[in-house]
Amino acid sequence: MKGLSLPKSLNSLMRNKVVLYAVLALSVVNLLGYLTQNNLTAVGVFLVVGYLMTLASKNMATVLLVALVVTNVVVRQNLLRGYGLLEGMVQTDDHEEEEVNNNNNDEPFTLL
């Protein structure tokens, strides 16, 4: 049984060097964006999907394009919500929180 065959026009397009370099540039820019946002989980998803795609296809343009699309879909749908780290999260006791709320109820909020 043969693999999935693409139409000739799409097949020749995916084998074009210009398309490969364009997808490569887009992938690098996207990965740099994730790194500047400190979204290492998205970088990891990209790398894992890219590696798994190399097992399925020899065409690097296809590998990068699928990894790029899957990573963007996962990030945009917030599927990585529970796997990242949240900065600034401080665990407080309920008792301390009640004291802060009781002390600030009488004073209006003013800007200095």
N, C-alpha and C positions, 0 to 999 in steps of 0.2 A: 504494500500500500504506500503510495507516494504521499508526501507532505502537502500542505496547502499550497496551491499554485496561484500566483498573482497574474493579472492581465499583463500583456507584454509591455504596455506603456508604463504601468506602475513598476514593473520589474526592472525596466531599463532606467527609470527614474531613481529607484533605490540603489542602483549600482553606479550612479553618477558620482564622481569625486566632489563636484561642487555641492551636491546635496549632503554628502558625508561631512564636508567641512562646515557647512551651515549648521547641521544638527550638532556637530561637535562644539562649535562656538556657542550655540544656544545652551547646550548642556553645561559647559564650563561656566557661563554667566549665571545660570540657574543655581549651580552648586556653590558658586561664590556668594550669591545672594543668601542661600541657606546658611553658609558659614558666617556671614556678617550678622545674621539674625540669631546666631548661636543655636540653630535648629539642627543639631547633630543627628537626631532621629531621622529626619528627612534625608540627610546625606547617607545614612546607613541603609535606608530603604532603597535609595537610588543604587547604591553599590550592590546590594543583595539581588535586586531585580535585574540589574545589569549582568551580574555573574550568572544568574539562572538563565537569562536569555542567551548568553554565549554557549550554554549547553544545548540550546534548541536551534540556534541559527549562527551561521558563519558571517552573515552580513552585518558589519559594524554599524551601519546607518540604522538598520532595523533594531539592533540591540539598544543603541542609544535613544532612539525615538520611543521605543516601548518603555524603557526605564524612565525617561523624562515624563511621559504621559501618566504612567502609573503613579509616580511619586507626586506629581502635581494633583492628581485626583485624590490621593490619600491625604495630602496636606490640606487641600481646599475643603474637603468634607470633614475635617477635624477628626479623622480617625486615629490620630496620634495623640489625642488629648491626654490620655491617662499615662502615657509612657515618658513624657518629658518631665523636667524639673521646673518647679515654679520658684522664682526668686522672690525674696521678701516675705515668704510665709513664716510667720512666727506663731508658735503654739502657745496660747495663753490659757490660763485657768479661768473658769467661769467666774470665780470669786473676784479676781482682779478686774475682769471686764465689767462686772456689776458696779464695783467701786468707782471706776472711771465714768461710767454712765450716770451714776448718782451725783457725782461732784459737778458735772458739767451741765446738768439740767437747768439750773437757775441762771446761769450766765449766758447772755446772748453772744452770738458769734460776731467778732469784730476783726477787721483787717488792720494790720499795723502798717 
